Amino acid sequence: MPEATYQLRVSGVIPPELLAELRDLTVSVEPPETVLHGSLPDQSAVVGLIARIHGLGLHLVEVRRLHPDDGPDQ
């Protein structure tokens, strides 16, 4: 199965020291949330990323798999 692109929304602004943990993702701030975009190889990678976000104490608002034609601005 090919990689898929995901969009994850996290409540608030992620502090710079925590962003280092998410360096594989594109980060944009859309107050009141931070939006993360990235390609993940499979479902276990998605679950692992969700676990990392939870482990960092961040509040996950939404996870969305993007259509291949959708860019980070969608």
TORFIBA-208467 format. One record per residue: residue number from 1; residue in one letter; x, z, y of N, C-alpha, C in turn. Coordinates in Angstrom, 2 decimals, always signed. Layout:
! residues N
R  nr rest     n_X     n_Z     n_Y    ca_X    ca_Z    ca_Y     c_X     c_Z     c_Y
R NUM    A       X       Z       Y       X       Z       Y       X       Z       Y
...
//
This chain:
! residues 74
R  nr rest     n_X     n_Z     n_Y    ca_X    ca_Z    ca_Y     c_X     c_Z     c_Y
R   1    M   +0.85   +0.00   -1.18   +0.00   +0.00   +0.00   +0.89   +0.00   +1.24
R   2    P   +0.65   -0.89   +2.20   +1.48   -0.95   +3.40   +1.24   +0.24   +4.30
R   3    E   +2.21   +0.47   +5.19   +2.06   +1.55   +6.16   +0.82   +1.30   +7.02
R   4    A   +0.24   +2.39   +7.50   -0.91   +2.32   +8.40   -0.55   +3.09   +9.66
R   5    T   -1.15   +2.70  +10.76   -0.91   +3.39  +12.03   -2.02   +4.39  +12.26
R   6    Y   -1.63   +5.58  +12.70   -2.58   +6.66  +12.93   -2.48   +7.15  +14.36
R   7    Q   -3.60   +7.66  +14.84   -3.66   +8.32  +16.14   -4.12   +9.75  +15.88
R   8    L   -3.38  +10.70  +16.39   -3.75  +12.11  +16.26   -3.86  +12.71  +17.65
R   9    R   -4.92  +13.45  +17.87   -5.12  +14.12  +19.16   -4.95  +15.62  +18.96
R  10    V   -4.14  +16.19  +19.84   -3.85  +17.62  +19.80   -4.30  +18.22  +21.11
R  11    S   -4.93  +19.37  +21.06   -5.41  +20.03  +22.26   -4.24  +20.48  +23.14
R  12    G   -4.35  +20.21  +24.42   -3.34  +20.67  +25.37   -2.11  +19.78  +25.40
R  13    V   -1.11  +20.26  +26.12   +0.16  +19.55  +26.23   +1.15  +20.21  +25.28
R  14    I   +1.84  +19.41  +24.51   +2.80  +19.93  +23.54   +4.10  +20.27  +24.27
R  15    P   +4.59  +21.50  +24.15   +5.84  +21.88  +24.81   +7.01  +21.03  +24.31
R  16    P   +7.96  +20.71  +25.21   +9.10  +19.85  +24.85   +9.86  +20.33  +23.61
R  17    E   +9.99  +21.62  +23.42  +10.74  +22.12  +22.26  +10.03  +21.81  +20.94
R  18    L   +8.70  +21.65  +20.98   +7.96  +21.29  +19.77   +7.93  +19.78  +19.56
R  19    L   +8.08  +19.02  +20.65   +8.08  +17.56  +20.52   +9.24  +17.08  +19.66
R  20    A  +10.34  +17.83  +19.64  +11.48  +17.46  +18.80  +11.07  +17.38  +17.33
R  21    E  +10.11  +18.18  +16.93   +9.62  +18.18  +15.55   +8.80  +16.92  +15.24
R  22    L   +8.32  +16.24  +16.27   +7.44  +15.09  +16.09   +8.11  +13.82  +16.61
R  23    R   +9.42  +13.76  +16.54  +10.20  +12.68  +17.16   +9.92  +11.29  +16.58
R  24    D   +9.31  +11.21  +15.42   +9.01   +9.90  +14.82   +7.74   +9.27  +15.40
R  25    L   +7.06  +10.00  +16.28   +5.78   +9.53  +16.80   +5.89   +9.20  +18.29
R  26    T   +5.04   +8.30  +18.74   +4.91   +8.02  +20.16   +3.96   +9.06  +20.74
R  27    V   +4.34   +9.64  +21.87   +3.56  +10.72  +22.47   +3.09  +10.29  +23.85
R  28    S   +1.80  +10.51  +24.13   +1.28  +10.31  +25.48   +0.33  +11.46  +25.79
R  29    V   +0.28  +11.83  +27.05   -0.60  +12.92  +27.47   -1.81  +12.32  +28.16
R  30    E   -2.98  +12.67  +27.64   -4.25  +12.27  +28.22   -5.06  +13.55  +28.40
R  31    P   -4.81  +14.26  +29.51   -5.44  +15.57  +29.68   -6.92  +15.54  +29.31
R  32    P   -7.37  +16.53  +28.59   -6.69  +17.78  +28.22   -6.01  +17.72  +26.86
R  33    E   -5.63  +16.53  +26.39   -5.04  +16.41  +25.06   -3.72  +15.66  +25.09
R  34    T   -2.95  +15.83  +24.02   -1.77  +15.02  +23.78   -2.10  +14.10  +22.62
R  35    V   -1.77  +12.82  +22.77   -2.09  +11.82  +21.76   -0.79  +11.38  +21.09
R  36    L   -0.77  +11.43  +19.77   +0.38  +11.03  +18.98   +0.02   +9.76  +18.21
R  37    H   +0.93   +8.79  +18.18   +0.74   +7.55  +17.44   +1.94   +7.34  +16.53
R  38    G   +1.67   +6.84  +15.35   +2.78   +6.51  +14.48   +2.32   +5.86  +13.19
R  39    S   +3.25   +5.16  +12.55   +2.99   +4.54  +11.26   +3.41   +5.50  +10.16
R  40    L   +2.56   +5.62   +9.18   +2.82   +6.51   +8.05   +2.64   +5.72   +6.76
R  41    P   +3.50   +5.96   +5.77   +3.50   +5.13   +4.57   +2.33   +5.34   +3.61
R  42    D   +1.77   +6.56   +3.59   +0.71   +6.83   +2.62   -0.04   +8.10   +3.02
R  43    Q   -1.06   +8.44   +2.21   -1.88   +9.62   +2.52   -1.09  +10.91   +2.45
R  44    S   -0.12  +11.01   +1.57   +0.65  +12.25   +1.50   +1.44  +12.46   +2.78
R  45    A   +1.88  +11.38   +3.43   +2.58  +11.50   +4.71   +1.62  +11.98   +5.80
R  46    V   +0.37  +11.52   +5.74   -0.63  +11.97   +6.71   -0.89  +13.47   +6.53
R  47    V   -1.07  +13.89   +5.29   -1.30  +15.31   +5.01   -0.08  +16.13   +5.43
R  48    G   +1.12  +15.63   +5.18   +2.33  +16.33   +5.59   +2.42  +16.47   +7.09
R  49    L   +2.04  +15.43   +7.84   +2.07  +15.50   +9.29   +1.05  +16.51   +9.81
R  50    I   -0.14  +16.51   +9.21   -1.16  +17.49   +9.60   -0.65  +18.90   +9.33
R  51    A   +0.00  +19.10   +8.21   +0.56  +20.42   +7.89   +1.64  +20.81   +8.90
R  52    R   +2.49  +19.85   +9.31   +3.52  +20.13  +10.32   +2.90  +20.54  +11.64
R  53    I   +1.85  +19.81  +12.05   +1.16  +20.13  +13.31   +0.58  +21.53  +13.23
R  54    H   -0.05  +21.84  +12.11   -0.62  +23.19  +11.92   +0.48  +24.25  +11.93
R  55    G   +1.59  +23.96  +11.26   +2.71  +24.91  +11.20   +3.34  +25.17  +12.55
R  56    L   +3.22  +24.21  +13.47   +3.75  +24.40  +14.82   +2.78  +25.18  +15.71
R  57    G   +1.62  +25.52  +15.15   +0.64  +26.30  +15.90   -0.18  +25.46  +16.87
R  58    L   -0.23  +24.15  +16.65   -0.98  +23.26  +17.53   -2.40  +23.10  +17.01
R  59    H   -3.33  +22.84  +17.92   -4.74  +22.66  +17.55   -5.05  +21.18  +17.42
R  60    L   -5.24  +20.72  +16.19   -5.54  +19.32  +15.91   -7.00  +19.05  +16.22
R  61    V   -7.26  +18.05  +17.06   -8.62  +17.71  +17.47   -9.18  +16.55  +16.65
R  62    E   -8.33  +15.53  +16.40   -8.82  +14.34  +15.72   -7.68  +13.59  +15.05
R  63    V   -7.99  +12.98  +13.90   -7.07  +12.08  +13.22   -7.84  +10.78  +13.00
R  64    R   -7.23   +9.67  +13.39   -7.90   +8.38  +13.25   -6.91   +7.33  +12.73
R  65    R   -7.32   +6.61  +11.70   -6.52   +5.48  +11.23   -6.90   +4.28  +12.09
R  66    L   -5.91   +3.64  +12.69   -6.17   +2.53  +13.59   -6.19   +1.21  +12.84
R  67    H   -7.02   +0.32  +13.28   -7.06   -1.04  +12.76   -5.75   -1.70  +13.14
R  68    P   -5.20   -2.59  +12.31   -3.91   -3.21  +12.62   -3.84   -3.88  +13.98
R  69    D   -4.97   -4.34  +14.53   -4.98   -4.99  +15.83   -5.02   -4.01  +16.99
R  70    D   -5.31   -2.73  +16.70   -5.40   -1.72  +17.75   -4.00   -1.24  +18.11
R  71    G   -3.74   -1.15  +19.38   -2.47   -0.61  +19.85   -2.62   +0.84  +20.21
R  72    P   -1.56   +1.47  +20.71   -1.61   +2.87  +21.10   -2.61   +3.16  +22.21
R  73    D   -3.02   +2.14  +22.97   -3.95   +2.37  +24.07   -5.40   +2.38  +23.65
R  74    Q   -5.67   +2.18  +22.37   -7.05   +2.11  +21.89   -7.59   +3.48  +21.59
//
